[in-house]
Amino acid sequence: MTDDLERLANGVLWPGFFGTEAPGWLRDELRDGLAGVVYFGQNVGEGLPALSAEILDANPDALIGIDEEGGSVTRLESATGSTVPGAAQLGLLDDLVASEKTGAELARRVRAVGANVVLGPVADVNTDPRNPVIGVRAFGDDEALVSRHVVATIDGIQDGAVAACVKHFPGHGDTHMDSHHSLPEITLDLEEFERVHLEPFRAAVDAGVDAVMTAHIVVPAWGEQPATLNPRVLGMLRDWGYDGVIITDALDMAAIRETVGLGGGAALALAAGADLLCIGNPTNPGDAALPDQDEQDFRAARDGIVAALRDGSLSRSRVEEAAARVAALASKLRAAAAEHQQESDEFDAAVFDAAEILRRVMTISGGTPEVASELAVIDARRRSTLAVDSAGSYVASALAGDGLRVRLDVASAPVSEQDRVLDEVSAAAVTASATTVLLIDRPDTDAAQRALVERAALRDPRAVVVNVGLPTADPLPLPTVEVAAASRLGAQTARDALLGRFSVQQRMTSAG
């Protein structure tokens, strides 16, 4: 039986869970006021609308969130890759109508499965090209460009009766560390940080964004605590007049779990001013995940809140304030959904042409490749992270079609092994009258990827590169198709370009 303090804590908790059906413990907690759930890839299947209905039956005010950014990050299409443009692609195109329409399409897809919160858009300004967790998830490295596309995407999402949640406040763009595995510290000049990295969040607040997600990063000038646990940082949002929901990034990330722990992090985040606590994905521990990891993580977070309420380190009024904001958002979304017309959804789907957006933005640098009849793909991308399935096999599969594809981990394979793969694929390509394609994602920051391309150019000058990461700043010795997202749609469009199905504009680059 849930006691009074546990029920209060339930109103600010947002767990993930195993499976494509709601487990018994989750249904019980939803009936006892649990704020809702966050969907991850393991929850997605044909029965997702029925799962959402089951959750909303247990708690009609449940917030159901999902990381559906488009481009390199999708949950709804986690098995096959996203068919929606990503932020970097939209930023390169710099067409606000395209960004707003993409936001509307994300809302349509999320609403179609019964969810009501899009965990996006990304408002980070990606000023460090080494960034392992943001990169092409950001609209770009210029705060004005990022701000205008953040606002356009918010408008598209929220006009579709779905909440948008900009992330990761106060800005995760100037780091080369991944907060899933460590606690990044940003020592950027404070004036520059405020001018560049806060600007898109100010724009989002001014645009009426429903929710803001925190980052597990430390800015020493604002204190030693990560932003998620730092009242000075979260207080800035309130000082700007923002009265929406502040959502934490996942508390199971190492930046929190391995420092103050799930329970301690939950209590400290609420005390700092957060309203809704994303607990995280119970599959993240991999083989170390316990059969009931989802329930254990939920109870650890709730127990931490209840203990802090009982010992007075967390005030009841603070938790009640947070729960009230969460409830107000749920009420707003219920009303918006009731007003939204199904005919509008059908119209939005009919007029949205994702492939056309990518055809407009895709470029080729470093020369014009010969038109190919078939492609033989060497997939040399970095490994996937917890946030981004950057090495998803669907990218290489969509690019290769029925042709040869080989996975090559340049981070671990010795040069002799890499050269053997280059020689074998090039020979097979000649036999099949195909073009060798090197699929990469970090040409300017991964020396091994660049070296592979350089050796491939010596062996096969007809080879081409498909880059699904940030566009190259330093030219490569082979023609390079700039895709800017590890997505199925991006790979299909790159394939069409190499097969001569549409003409691609040249992108000028300069060494340096």
NUZA-34644 format. One record per residue (C-alpha): residue in three letters; x, y, z. Coordinates in steps of 0.02 Angstrom, whole numbers, padded with zeros to 5 digits, always signed. Layout:
// NUZA-34644
ALAXYZ;...
This chain:
// NUZA-34644
MET+00000+00000+00000;THR+00073+00168-00052;ASP+00083+00289+00095;ASP+00055+00476+00084;LEU+00237+00523+00054;GLU+00262+00387-00075;ARG+00108+00446-00169;LEU+00174+00624-00165;ALA+00341+00564-00233;ASN+00252+00465-00369;GLY+00187+00628-00441;VAL+00363+00682-00491;LEU+00436+00516-00552;TRP+00455+00462-00733;PRO+00526+00284-00746;GLY+00572+00174-00891;PHE+00525-00009-00890;PHE+00558-00175-00974;GLY+00451-00250-01111;THR+00309-00209-01227;GLU+00177-00231-01092;ALA+00156-00133-00932;PRO+00221-00236-00785;GLY+00109-00257-00634;TRP+00212-00144-00521;LEU+00201-00004-00649;ARG+00012-00017-00668;ASP-00006-00013-00478;GLU+00102+00142-00461;LEU+00011+00230-00603;ARG-00152+00202-00510;ASP-00064+00278-00358;GLY-00021+00439-00447;LEU+00140+00398-00541;ALA+00173+00543-00660;GLY+00195+00431-00812;VAL+00329+00337-00908;VAL+00468+00361-01033;TYR+00474+00243-01182;PHE+00638+00171-01242;GLY+00678+00057-01388;GLN+00636-00103-01293;ASN+00458-00043-01267;VAL+00423-00011-01451;GLY+00325-00136-01554;GLU+00164-00154-01651;GLY+00067-00150-01489;LEU+00133+00020-01433;PRO-00035+00111-01452;ALA-00116-00025-01345;LEU+00023-00006-01215;SER-00009+00181-01209;ALA-00195+00149-01187;GLU-00157+00030-01044;ILE-00048+00161-00960;LEU-00179+00298-00982;ASP-00314+00182-00918;ALA-00215+00163-00757;ASN-00182+00350-00748;PRO-00275+00462-00873;ASP-00155+00604-00830;ALA+00003+00506-00867;LEU+00139+00595-00963;ILE+00213+00474-01091;GLY+00380+00536-01157;ILE+00493+00473-01294;ASP+00663+00524-01367;GLU+00607+00555-01544;GLU+00725+00684-01617;GLY+00736+00623-01797;GLY+00902+00597-01883;SER+01022+00494-01776;VAL+00903+00476-01627;THR+00741+00380-01636;ARG+00646+00260-01525;LEU+00493+00232-01635;GLU+00605+00172-01777;SER+00747+00104-01671;ALA+00748-00061-01766;THR+00757+00014-01940;GLY+00823+00192-01922;SER+00738+00361-01928;THR+00644+00422-02081;VAL+00635+00601-02014;PRO+00767+00736-02044;GLY+00886+00769-01900;ALA+00933+00934-01820;ALA+01102+00956-01907;GLN+01020+00925-02076;LEU+00887+01054-02039;GLY+01017+01178-01977;LEU+01120+01157-02135;LEU+00965+01186-02242;ASP+00914+01335-02132;ASP+00733+01331-02187;LEU+00621+01370-02038;VAL+00467+01302-02126;ALA+00554+01134-02147;SER+00599+01132-01962;GLU+00422+01175-01909;LYS+00350+01041-02023;THR+00474+00915-01954;GLY+00419+00959-01778;ALA+00237+00934-01831;GLU+00280+00764-01905;LEU+00369+00711-01745;ALA+00214+00762-01646;ARG+00101+00666-01766;ARG+00203+00507-01750;VAL+00218+00520-01561;ARG+00033+00556-01540;ALA-00011+00410-01655;VAL+00065+00287-01529;GLY-00023+00370-01382;ALA+00125+00467-01312;ASN+00117+00653-01275;VAL+00292+00720-01238;VAL+00433+00734-01366;LEU+00602+00740-01280;GLY+00669+00867-01402;PRO+00720+00974-01488;VAL+00904+00981-01440;ALA+00946+01162-01398;ASP+01132+01132-01372;VAL+01254+01234-01476;ASN+01384+01106-01533;THR+01541+01211-01522;ASP+01660+01065-01487;PRO+01675+00952-01641;ARG+01740+00812-01529;ASN+01574+00806-01436;PRO+01530+00621-01419;VAL+01350+00641-01365;ILE+01279+00792-01460;GLY+01362+00818-01630;VAL+01232+00804-01769;ARG+01093+00805-01639;ALA+01117+00994-01631;PHE+01058+01115-01765;GLY+01234+01186-01775;ASP+01373+01282-01690;ASP+01298+01457-01703;GLU+01180+01513-01565;ALA+01069+01620-01678;LEU+01042+01477-01802;VAL+01009+01353-01662;SER+00888+01472-01577;ARG+00779+01502-01728;HIS+00767+01317-01773;VAL+00732+01268-01592;VAL+00585+01389-01591;ALA+00520+01329-01760;THR+00527+01148-01704;ILE+00441+01187-01539;ASP+00302+01273-01634;GLY+00279+01120-01745;ILE+00276+00999-01599;GLN+00164+01098-01482;ASP+00040+01147-01616;GLY+00015+00959-01632;ALA-00053+00939-01454;VAL+00111+00865-01391;ALA+00233+00942-01267;ALA+00409+00986-01324;CYS+00555+00969-01203;VAL+00712+01065-01253;LYS+00875+00991-01193;HIS+01007+00991-01114;PHE+01004+01147-01004;PRO+01114+01248-00981;GLY+01201+01177-01137;HIS+01295+01016-01173;GLY+01378+01077-01334;ASP+01551+01123-01274;THR+01610+00958-01203;HIS+01708+00810-01268;MET+01646+00694-01130;ASP+01485+00591-01121;SER+01385+00616-00961;HIS+01316+00439-00980;HIS+01488+00380-00926;SER+01566+00527-00833;LEU+01533+00700-00762;PRO+01586+00828-00893;GLU+01656+00995-00834;ILE+01644+01148-00944;THR+01773+01282-00906;LEU+01723+01398-01047;ASP+01730+01584-01010;LEU+01567+01622-00919;GLU+01522+01771-01028;GLU+01541+01663-01183;PHE+01442+01521-01105;GLU+01298+01636-01062;ARG+01301+01723-01232;VAL+01314+01566-01337;HIS+01246+01415-01244;LEU+01104+01493-01146;GLU+01032+01589-01294;PRO+00931+01446-01373;PHE+00854+01406-01205;ARG+00804+01587-01180;ALA+00724+01582-01352;ALA+00632+01421-01308;VAL+00566+01495-01146;ASP+00508+01651-01239;ALA+00421+01537-01365;GLY+00322+01452-01226;VAL+00407+01282-01223;ASP+00316+01160-01110;ALA+00469+01077-01033;VAL+00658+01096-01015;MET+00776+00950-00982;THR+00931+00974-00876;ALA+01110+00920-00915;HIS+01227+00824-00801;ILE+01369+00946-00829;VAL+01471+01053-00709;VAL+01506+01236-00744;PRO+01630+01280-00605;ALA+01585+01464-00608;TRP+01410+01414-00551;GLY+01465+01287-00420;GLU+01532+01111-00405;GLN+01366+01021-00428;PRO+01304+00961-00597;ALA+01168+01071-00669;THR+01033+00941-00630;LEU+01071+00959-00444;ASN+01119+01143-00441;PRO+00987+01267-00379;ARG+01085+01414-00449;VAL+01079+01342-00625;LEU+00897+01286-00620;GLY+00851+01450-00537;MET+00905+01542-00693;LEU+00755+01469-00785;ARG+00636+01536-00653;ASP+00726+01705-00655;TRP+00685+01713-00841;GLY+00501+01695-00796;TYR+00487+01513-00846;ASP+00351+01420-00751;GLY+00346+01259-00853;VAL+00409+01087-00805;ILE+00595+01061-00775;ILE+00637+00880-00815;THR+00800+00796-00766;ASP+00905+00700-00888;ALA+00909+00516-00839;LEU+00963+00491-00659;ASP+01036+00320-00699;MET+01177+00401-00799;ALA+01349+00383-00722;ALA+01362+00570-00688;ILE+01226+00545-00554;ARG+01218+00359-00514;GLU+01404+00344-00479;THR+01418+00506-00378;VAL+01266+00535-00267;GLY+01165+00382-00320;LEU+00989+00369-00389;GLY+00901+00405-00225;GLY+01016+00545-00174;GLY+01009+00619-00349;ALA+00819+00615-00350;ALA+00807+00711-00186;LEU+00943+00836-00231;ALA+00867+00869-00403;LEU+00698+00910-00326;ALA+00779+01021-00195;ALA+00873+01111-00334;GLY+00711+01151-00425;ALA+00677+01005-00544;ASP+00496+00950-00562;LEU+00495+00784-00653;LEU+00631+00654-00629;CYS+00676+00545-00777;ILE+00744+00386-00698;GLY+00814+00312-00858;ASN+00824+00157-00965;PRO+00836-00005-00863;THR+00926-00092-01008;ASN+01076+00026-00995;PRO+01177-00090-00880;GLY+01175-00218-01021;ASP+01209-00396-00963;ALA+01225-00330-00785;ALA+01043-00274-00784;LEU+00940-00370-00656;PRO+00773-00448-00706;ASP+00685-00316-00601;GLN+00807-00173-00636;ASP+00663-00061-00689;GLU+00569-00080-00526;GLN+00727-00072-00421;ASP+00780+00092-00501;PHE+00606+00166-00477;ARG+00601+00117-00294;ALA+00778+00180-00263;ALA+00728+00351-00331;ARG+00566+00356-00233;ASP+00647+00295-00073;GLY+00776+00434-00088;ILE+00638+00565-00101;VAL+00539+00493+00044;ALA+00692+00483+00155;ALA+00735+00665+00118;LEU+00556+00718+00155;ARG+00562+00627+00321;ASP+00729+00698+00377;GLY+00683+00874+00322;SER+00820+00896+00192;LEU+00683+00910+00060;SER+00528+01012+00097;ARG+00355+00945+00063;SER+00305+01111-00015;ARG+00444+01094-00146;VAL+00383+00922-00198;GLU+00202+00981-00200;GLU+00252+01128-00311;ALA+00341+01009-00430;ALA+00196+00888-00436;ALA+00076+01032-00470;ARG+00177+01086-00621;VAL+00178+00909-00687;ALA-00009+00893-00661;ALA-00040+01060-00747;LEU+00055+01002-00901;ALA-00043+00839-00904;SER-00206+00935-00894;LYS-00153+01052-01034;LEU-00108+00905-01147;ARG-00272+00815-01114;ALA-00368+00971-01165;ALA-00259+00997-01320;ALA-00280+00816-01374;ALA-00469+00829-01358;GLU-00469+00979-01475;HIS-00349+00907-01603;GLN-00430+00843-01762;GLN-00385+00677-01843;GLU-00406+00759-02013;SER-00262+00875-01969;ASP-00148+00725-01938;GLU-00191+00650-02107;PHE-00157+00815-02194;ASP+00010+00839-02105;ALA+00067+00665-02155;ALA+00017+00693-02336;VAL+00111+00858-02358;PHE+00270+00814-02263;ASP+00408+00757-02383;ALA+00560+00708-02279;ALA+00657+00642-02428;GLU+00638+00808-02519;ILE+00711+00900-02369;LEU+00864+00787-02373;ARG+00885+00804-02560;ARG+00892+00991-02537;VAL+01022+00985-02399;MET+01138+00845-02457;THR+01305+00900-02531;ILE+01462+00822-02603;SER+01635+00889-02565;GLY+01805+00844-02634;GLY+01754+00813-02815;THR+01617+00731-02914;PRO+01606+00541-02904;GLU+01565+00435-03055;VAL+01385+00377-03061;ALA+01380+00205-02980;SER+01280+00053-03033;GLU+01301-00033-02864;LEU+01385+00004-02697;ALA+01505-00100-02591;VAL+01507-00024-02416;ILE+01643-00028-02283;ASP+01559+00031-02122;ALA+01698+00113-02020;ARG+01591+00218-01902;ARG+01623+00233-01715;ARG+01528+00121-01596;SER+01355+00167-01536;THR+01331+00259-01371;LEU+01191+00245-01243;ALA+01112+00401-01316;VAL+01139+00373-01501;ASP+01137+00213-01604;SER+01270+00291-01714;ALA+01331+00122-01780;GLY+01157+00051-01814;SER+01169-00080-01950;TYR+01018-00007-02040;VAL+01126+00137-02104;ALA+01251+00026-02195;SER+01110-00089-02251;ALA+01009+00052-02329;LEU+01165+00122-02411;ALA+01223-00044-02484;GLY+01054-00107-02540;ASP+01084-00282-02607;GLY+01270-00249-02623;LEU+01416-00300-02513;ARG+01435-00222-02341;VAL+01573-00254-02213;ARG+01590-00188-02037;LEU+01764-00125-01990;ASP+01803-00060-01815;VAL+01951+00054-01849;ALA+01969+00090-01663;SER+02022-00089-01629;ALA+02073-00169-01794;PRO+02260-00160-01835;VAL+02309-00070-01994;SER+02354-00235-02077;GLU+02175-00297-02048;GLN+02103-00134-02112;ASP+02210-00146-02270;ARG+02154-00325-02298;VAL+01972-00269-02291;LEU+02007-00125-02410;ASP+02089-00241-02535;GLU+01955-00374-02525;VAL+01809-00252-02541;SER+01894-00158-02685;ALA+01923-00323-02776;ALA+01744-00376-02748;ALA+01683-00206-02808;VAL+01780-00223-02970;THR+01707-00396-02999;ALA+01531-00334-02969;SER+01555-00169-03063;ALA+01517-00080-02900;THR+01588+00075-02816;THR+01678+00058-02650;VAL+01600+00168-02515;LEU+01681+00210-02348;LEU+01547+00249-02219;ILE+01618+00361-02080;ASP+01558+00484-01949;ARG+01708+00576-01873;PRO+01823+00630-02015;ASP+01895+00781-01925;THR+01918+00708-01751;ASP+01954+00523-01779;ALA+02129+00501-01850;ALA+02099+00317-01886;GLN+01947+00354-01995;ARG+02041+00486-02093;ALA+02193+00373-02115;LEU+02079+00235-02181;VAL+02009+00353-02312;GLU+02183+00409-02362;ARG+02242+00230-02387;ALA+02083+00187-02482;ALA+02112+00334-02599;LEU+02283+00264-02646;ARG+02210+00093-02682;ASP+02051+00146-02771;PRO+02037+00326-02832;ARG+01857+00289-02888;ALA+01801+00255-02709;VAL+01687+00378-02619;VAL+01652+00426-02439;VAL+01483+00442-02355;ASN+01498+00546-02196;VAL+01351+00536-02076;GLY+01436+00645-01945;LEU+01472+00831-01940;PRO+01521+00896-02113;THR+01707+00888-02147;ALA+01807+01045-02111;ASP+01968+00974-02183;PRO+01943+00900-02358;LEU+01962+00714-02383;PRO+02056+00641-02534;LEU+01897+00561-02602;PRO+01727+00633-02652;THR+01624+00644-02492;VAL+01435+00640-02479;GLU+01389+00743-02326;VAL+01235+00667-02242;ALA+01243+00739-02063;ALA+01139+00600-01982;ALA+01156+00413-01952;SER+00980+00376-02012;ARG+00895+00259-02135;LEU+00825+00408-02230;GLY+00997+00488-02243;ALA+01077+00326-02305;GLN+00939+00298-02434;THR+00959+00476-02497;ALA+01148+00458-02508;ARG+01125+00297-02606;ASP+01006+00384-02727;ALA+01135+00522-02751;LEU+01277+00400-02789;LEU+01167+00303-02910;GLY+01131+00465-03004;ARG+00947+00473-02960;PHE+00959+00659-02919;SER+01095+00790-02933;VAL+01186+00846-02777;GLN+01260+01018-02752;GLN+01447+01035-02726;ARG+01504+01093-02555;MET+01661+01200-02551;THR+01787+01160-02415;SER+01957+01230-02372;ALA+02102+01150-02282;GLY+02147+01212-02109;
